[in-house]
Amino acid sequence: MDFQHVKEQDKQYIMNTYGRFDACIVKGKGAVCTDSNGKEYVDFTSGIGVNSLGFGDESWVKAVTEQAGNLAHISNLYYTLPDVELAKTLCEKTGYSRVFFGNSGAEANEGAIKVARKYSFDKYGPGRNGIITLLNSFHGRTVTTLAATGQEVFHNYFYPFTEGFSYSIANDFDDFLKAVGKTTCAVMMEFIQGEGGVNALDKDYVKKVVSYCNEHDILVIGDEVQTGIGRTGKLLCGEHFGVQPDITTLAKGLGGGLPIGAVLVNDKLKDVLGASTHGTTFGGNPVVCAGANAVLKKVANDPFLKEVELKGEKIRACLACCPEVKSLSGLGLMVGIELKTKKSADVAKACLEKGLLVLTAKTKVRLLPPLTITDEELTRGLNVLWEVLS
């Protein structure tokens, strides 16, 4: 099927909810992929932060294919080995006590919201169910996680939303205090607002919020759907801020290319969700968990994470010299590029034409390369980006 036919079939049979780039990707290896016309691209997107090990990582492919051959699915009515192994590794590596597996970042955030509200209900009774999130945040596209998202642009068309959410200005502790009330049970935040423009929160602000919440038994939910599993040079981004939320949500890079979500809870919350209070048919799927185990075996160690930091430093050192770059944001291999004159969408389109895949985040160009990207691949991609920006 030629590319034009693919585009026509897509338009005819798939709901037109995506502004797709003009390429049909058919295969990839490492940080390089190929389209249906044979053109190669260096990938600085990781499928929006998902392909943490790049394309076709041998250990990941082996784990997934072997598990698919043995047991693809059985449901959570039975025990399986891959999800137990994944849960054990996650808890041991992060210091959390228990985990619930779902299928996406939005599901993980929904699960975190349920944990927070049930904890408060069990301890204080009904009515204490308010959750504060930050303006410019993004927490998912379900009706509830859209309600949690602090951006009006995502709210249009879908009213009424789930009740109980209020918004506070990021990095403004006084505004946070104004938002807190007797009905507040939790605060949800991204340490780096990815979709909001790759904006990192202020470290002192985060510590003040977490300290206040700990003193008043208000739970802290860290949304690490995009920042987690090594993306910022730490296994969890919260490590950069010196905090551990009561709940951390994961997705994207944990699966290495397959859909997964995870809700990590501390010891205080480990027994909040009991039998029949939450569930999912596909969560903890053996094939997905086998892939996630392969990801953690590579990512969850200090030498690997140090390499991620060094790669991020190389990107920043290169782009800091570019006359078109106004500023750089983010941590590790999560980079936001503020431009002086060009539009981010135009830059992304020009990069595609020259063989580089990049993302946008509002007015910024966003880079999320595979954590395993080689120095050669990184240099090749940066050369294209520099050419486009110049």
Wavefront OBJ file of the C-alpha trace (Angstrom):
o trace
v 0.000 0.000 0.000
v 1.566 3.319 -1.039
v 1.752 6.268 1.343
v -1.049 8.242 -0.300
v -3.380 5.244 0.008
v -2.459 4.872 3.692
v -3.392 8.517 4.295
v -6.708 8.106 2.489
v -7.578 4.938 4.430
v -6.615 6.629 7.696
v -8.892 9.577 6.964
v -11.753 7.292 5.952
v -11.671 4.771 8.795
v -9.958 6.383 11.812
v -11.490 9.230 13.796
v -9.610 12.355 12.753
v -8.398 13.346 16.206
v -4.686 13.607 15.390
v -2.680 16.165 13.458
v -0.310 13.598 12.006
v 3.081 14.443 10.511
v 3.431 13.584 6.832
v 5.196 10.231 7.191
v 4.226 6.584 7.650
v 6.815 4.945 9.901
v 7.252 1.224 9.244
v 10.356 0.101 11.153
v 13.167 1.261 13.409
v 16.371 0.282 15.150
v 18.001 2.174 17.985
v 17.122 5.845 17.583
v 16.628 5.665 13.806
v 13.385 4.770 12.039
v 12.347 4.393 8.394
v 9.175 5.423 6.594
v 7.211 3.603 3.877
v 9.268 5.361 1.191
v 12.576 4.205 2.675
v 13.542 7.582 4.167
v 15.394 7.485 7.496
v 14.778 9.710 10.516
v 16.663 10.205 13.761
v 14.033 9.969 16.493
v 14.114 12.668 19.182
v 10.571 11.803 20.350
v 10.621 8.201 21.685
v 6.958 7.986 20.682
v 6.273 10.857 23.143
v 8.554 9.424 25.797
v 7.500 5.782 25.455
v 10.355 4.050 23.610
v 12.839 4.439 26.449
v 15.165 1.795 24.964
v 14.660 2.969 21.392
v 13.473 0.735 18.557
v 14.104 -2.994 18.563
v 16.168 -3.315 21.734
v 17.205 -6.963 21.732
v 16.629 -7.661 25.431
v 13.183 -6.033 25.316
v 12.143 -7.853 22.122
v 13.331 -11.186 23.552
v 11.425 -10.680 26.813
v 8.210 -9.664 25.040
v 8.239 -12.349 22.365
v 9.093 -15.172 24.770
v 6.321 -14.107 27.123
v 3.835 -13.771 24.257
v 4.641 -17.329 23.262
v 4.123 -18.631 26.779
v 1.199 -16.586 28.104
v -0.179 -13.413 26.541
v -3.063 -12.852 28.963
v -4.951 -14.582 31.778
v -6.472 -11.681 33.831
v -5.948 -10.606 37.427
v -8.047 -13.507 38.686
v -4.779 -15.472 38.710
v -1.162 -14.869 39.765
v 1.461 -14.319 37.078
v 5.230 -14.075 37.354
v 6.064 -10.962 35.258
v 3.838 -8.572 37.195
v 5.098 -9.839 40.562
v 8.696 -9.401 39.404
v 7.933 -5.899 38.087
v 6.152 -4.870 41.298
v 9.029 -6.138 43.449
v 11.667 -4.331 41.383
v 9.724 -1.056 41.281
v 9.116 -1.040 45.017
v 12.694 -1.946 45.874
v 14.202 0.603 43.483
v 11.888 3.491 44.424
v 11.267 2.921 48.139
v 7.497 2.594 47.733
v 5.497 -0.171 49.403
v 2.974 -1.349 46.820
v 1.917 -0.776 43.225
v -1.236 -1.050 41.148
v -0.824 -1.697 37.411
v -3.070 -0.141 34.782
v -2.758 0.598 31.090
v -1.917 4.282 30.636
v -0.902 7.498 32.318
v -4.479 8.698 32.525
v -5.494 5.431 34.209
v -2.601 5.724 36.632
v -3.669 9.239 37.581
v -7.286 8.106 37.982
v -6.045 5.358 40.300
v -4.045 7.865 42.330
v -7.103 10.090 42.680
v -9.136 7.128 43.946
v -6.448 6.198 46.475
v -6.318 9.771 47.790
v -10.079 10.136 48.123
v -10.582 6.741 49.719
v -7.780 7.356 52.225
v -9.439 10.607 53.256
v -12.917 9.059 53.341
v -11.731 6.166 55.495
v -10.002 8.486 57.967
v -12.158 11.639 57.984
v -15.494 10.603 56.503
v -17.295 11.996 53.439
v -16.705 15.511 52.104
v -12.921 15.770 52.369
v -12.259 15.001 48.700
v -10.837 18.148 47.075
v -7.676 17.884 44.977
v -5.468 20.831 44.059
v -3.570 20.711 40.765
v -1.431 23.347 39.097
v -2.297 25.725 36.305
v -0.646 24.661 33.044
v -0.650 21.012 34.142
v -1.667 17.997 32.072
v -2.880 14.774 33.688
v -4.779 12.896 30.967
v -7.780 12.887 28.641
v -10.430 10.994 30.593
v -13.235 13.116 32.009
v -11.699 13.007 35.493
v -8.073 13.600 34.479
v -9.215 16.431 32.199
v -10.844 17.945 35.263
v -7.479 17.615 37.006
v -5.697 19.259 34.077
v -5.134 22.961 34.713
v -5.530 24.142 31.117
v -8.832 25.530 29.865
v -7.959 24.667 26.268
v -8.520 20.985 27.075
v -11.828 21.567 28.868
v -13.971 22.802 26.011
v -16.792 20.531 24.729
v -16.700 17.973 27.549
v -18.616 19.467 30.460
v -19.718 18.524 33.054
v -16.482 17.269 34.611
v -15.825 15.283 37.757
v -16.176 17.623 40.737
v -13.636 18.428 43.420
v -10.679 19.917 41.534
v -9.189 23.387 41.980
v -6.121 25.005 40.450
v -3.177 26.876 41.876
v -0.418 28.913 40.237
v 2.777 26.877 39.885
v 5.709 28.087 42.011
v 3.463 30.433 44.030
v 3.287 29.054 47.572
v 0.984 31.846 48.765
v -1.493 30.981 46.026
v -1.268 27.335 47.054
v -2.157 28.281 50.639
v -5.184 30.205 49.349
v -6.337 27.111 47.456
v -6.112 24.780 50.464
v -9.334 24.291 52.385
v -10.975 21.975 54.890
v -12.105 19.707 52.064
v -8.621 19.308 50.523
v -7.372 15.722 50.554
v -4.518 15.848 48.029
v -2.251 17.885 45.781
v -1.237 16.575 42.357
v 1.778 17.962 40.489
v 4.193 17.257 37.662
v 7.747 18.162 38.674
v 8.268 19.151 35.048
v 5.154 20.213 33.162
v 5.738 18.400 29.879
v 2.725 19.246 27.742
v 2.647 22.645 29.409
v 6.009 23.637 27.935
v 8.696 21.491 29.639
v 8.668 23.781 32.670
v 10.395 22.512 35.819
v 8.919 23.519 39.161
v 11.012 25.509 41.620
v 12.751 23.226 44.129
v 11.995 25.394 47.167
v 8.334 25.640 46.155
v 8.024 21.865 45.879
v 9.643 21.319 49.272
v 7.362 23.898 50.921
v 4.234 22.307 49.429
v 5.297 18.786 50.404
v 6.220 19.899 53.936
v 2.880 21.668 54.410
v 0.961 18.661 53.105
v 2.840 16.269 55.368
v 2.015 18.434 58.392
v -1.710 18.562 57.517
v -2.197 14.970 56.281
v -2.827 16.139 52.733
v -1.518 13.550 50.279
v 0.991 14.506 47.589
v 0.612 12.868 44.185
v 3.608 13.086 41.856
v 2.571 12.671 38.225
v 5.691 11.132 36.680
v 3.981 9.727 33.597
v 6.475 11.551 31.375
v 9.367 12.243 33.762
v 9.659 8.811 35.381
v 11.917 5.820 34.630
v 15.150 7.628 33.898
v 13.925 10.372 31.590
v 15.509 13.145 33.679
v 18.662 11.278 34.681
v 17.125 9.918 37.898
v 14.864 6.882 38.146
v 12.172 9.249 39.460
v 12.263 12.991 38.843
v 11.251 13.656 42.459
v 14.809 12.715 43.432
v 16.032 15.968 41.859
v 13.738 17.847 44.244
v 14.631 15.838 47.338
v 11.058 14.636 47.905
v 9.067 11.429 47.710
v 5.331 11.965 47.207
v 2.849 9.718 48.977
v 1.800 8.500 45.517
v 3.759 8.464 42.254
v 2.204 7.628 38.898
v 4.148 6.111 36.002
v 3.443 5.097 32.409
v 5.098 5.883 29.040
v 8.778 4.865 29.366
v 8.088 2.055 31.834
v 6.623 -0.179 29.120
v 9.346 0.522 26.567
v 6.786 0.526 23.742
v 3.772 -1.276 25.178
v 0.943 0.387 27.173
v 1.254 0.368 30.944
v 0.394 2.563 33.910
v 1.488 2.221 37.521
v 0.382 3.738 40.828
v 3.089 3.550 43.496
v 2.025 4.156 47.109
v 3.936 4.540 50.363
v 3.488 2.482 53.502
v 0.714 4.721 54.836
v -1.436 3.969 51.799
v -0.578 0.365 51.016
v -3.876 -1.036 52.334
v -6.251 1.732 51.189
v -7.499 -0.147 48.130
v -8.911 -3.521 49.091
v -10.843 -6.217 47.253
v -13.217 -4.842 44.578
v -12.393 -1.148 45.241
v -10.401 -0.903 42.005
v -9.521 -3.134 39.075
v -8.712 -3.517 35.389
v -8.874 -6.352 32.872
v -5.575 -5.666 31.137
v -3.510 -4.139 33.957
v -0.465 -6.229 34.853
v -0.613 -7.989 31.488
v 2.216 -10.569 31.356
v 3.623 -9.435 27.991
v 3.645 -5.761 28.950
v 5.195 -6.495 32.335
v 7.871 -8.664 30.721
v 8.813 -5.687 28.555
v 8.808 -3.374 31.564
v 11.090 -5.760 33.448
v 13.561 -5.560 30.556
v 13.385 -1.756 30.709
v 14.115 -1.637 34.434
v 17.023 -4.069 34.147
v 18.737 -1.558 31.858
v 17.561 1.752 33.237
v 17.450 1.306 37.021
v 21.167 1.585 37.723
v 23.444 4.548 38.427
v 25.880 4.210 35.489
v 23.019 4.169 32.969
v 21.285 7.136 34.600
v 24.558 9.067 34.646
v 24.831 8.525 30.906
v 21.347 9.980 30.468
v 22.464 13.101 32.341
v 25.591 13.402 30.185
v 23.575 13.072 26.975
v 21.243 15.795 28.196
v 24.236 18.019 28.932
v 25.529 17.469 25.399
v 22.205 18.579 23.913
v 22.125 21.692 26.074
v 25.747 22.607 25.377
v 25.124 22.324 21.651
v 21.867 24.285 21.563
v 23.023 26.988 23.985
v 25.313 28.236 21.216
v 22.531 28.484 18.641
v 21.500 32.117 17.944
v 17.832 31.131 17.482
v 17.595 29.523 20.940
v 16.249 31.911 23.586
v 16.311 29.470 26.513
v 16.392 25.783 27.406
v 14.282 23.993 30.008
v 13.813 20.523 31.468
v 16.203 17.945 32.920
v 18.183 15.051 31.448
v 16.770 13.869 28.129
v 13.635 15.982 28.529
v 14.452 19.252 26.780
v 12.318 22.274 25.976
v 13.631 24.832 23.454
v 12.256 28.359 23.574
v 12.767 30.064 20.211
v 13.426 33.710 19.414
v 11.735 34.105 16.027
v 10.607 30.755 14.612
v 7.396 28.870 15.371
v 7.788 25.457 16.985
v 5.356 23.801 14.557
v 7.336 25.124 11.577
v 10.581 23.836 13.098
v 9.065 20.377 13.662
v 7.884 20.239 10.045
v 11.258 21.372 8.688
v 13.058 18.808 10.854
v 10.841 16.044 9.468
v 11.729 17.052 5.912
v 15.440 16.829 6.776
v 15.203 13.501 8.615
v 14.616 14.325 12.276
v 11.565 13.713 14.464
v 10.911 16.304 17.187
v 7.900 17.291 19.292
v 6.322 20.575 20.298
v 5.003 21.783 23.658
v 3.031 24.969 23.165
v 5.524 27.483 21.715
v 8.552 25.313 22.460
v 10.257 22.525 20.563
v 10.361 19.458 22.809
v 12.993 16.728 22.682
v 12.538 13.280 24.257
v 15.201 11.060 22.655
v 15.472 7.376 23.592
v 17.513 6.959 26.767
v 19.768 4.552 24.853
v 20.522 6.944 21.983
v 24.144 6.626 20.864
v 26.565 9.512 20.601
v 26.571 9.100 16.811
v 22.768 9.217 16.608
v 22.640 12.206 18.945
v 25.185 14.122 16.890
v 23.376 13.287 13.665
v 20.085 14.583 15.026
v 21.603 17.712 16.550
v 23.229 18.581 13.221
v 19.812 18.532 11.556
v 18.222 20.553 14.362
v 21.005 23.125 14.264
v 20.621 23.451 10.483
v 16.866 24.015 10.784
v 17.203 26.524 13.624
v 19.919 28.422 11.759
l 1 2 3 4 5 6 7 8 9 10 11 12 13 14 15 16 17 18 19 20 21 22 23 24 25 26 27 28 29 30 31 32 33 34 35 36 37 38 39 40 41 42 43 44 45 46 47 48 49 50 51 52 53 54 55 56 57 58 59 60 61 62 63 64 65 66 67 68 69 70 71 72 73 74 75 76 77 78 79 80 81 82 83 84 85 86 87 88 89 90 91 92 93 94 95 96 97 98 99 100 101 102 103 104 105 106 107 108 109 110 111 112 113 114 115 116 117 118 119 120 121 122 123 124 125 126 127 128 129 130 131 132 133 134 135 136 137 138 139 140 141 142 143 144 145 146 147 148 149 150 151 152 153 154 155 156 157 158 159 160 161 162 163 164 165 166 167 168 169 170 171 172 173 174 175 176 177 178 179 180 181 182 183 184 185 186 187 188 189 190 191 192 193 194 195 196 197 198 199 200 201 202 203 204 205 206 207 208 209 210 211 212 213 214 215 216 217 218 219 220 221 222 223 224 225 226 227 228 229 230 231 232 233 234 235 236 237 238 239 240 241 242 243 244 245 246 247 248 249 250 251 252 253 254 255 256 257 258 259 260 261 262 263 264 265 266 267 268 269 270 271 272 273 274 275 276 277 278 279 280 281 282 283 284 285 286 287 288 289 290 291 292 293 294 295 296 297 298 299 300 301 302 303 304 305 306 307 308 309 310 311 312 313 314 315 316 317 318 319 320 321 322 323 324 325 326 327 328 329 330 331 332 333 334 335 336 337 338 339 340 341 342 343 344 345 346 347 348 349 350 351 352 353 354 355 356 357 358 359 360 361 362 363 364 365 366 367 368 369 370 371 372 373 374 375 376 377 378 379 380 381 382 383 384 385 386 387 388 389 390
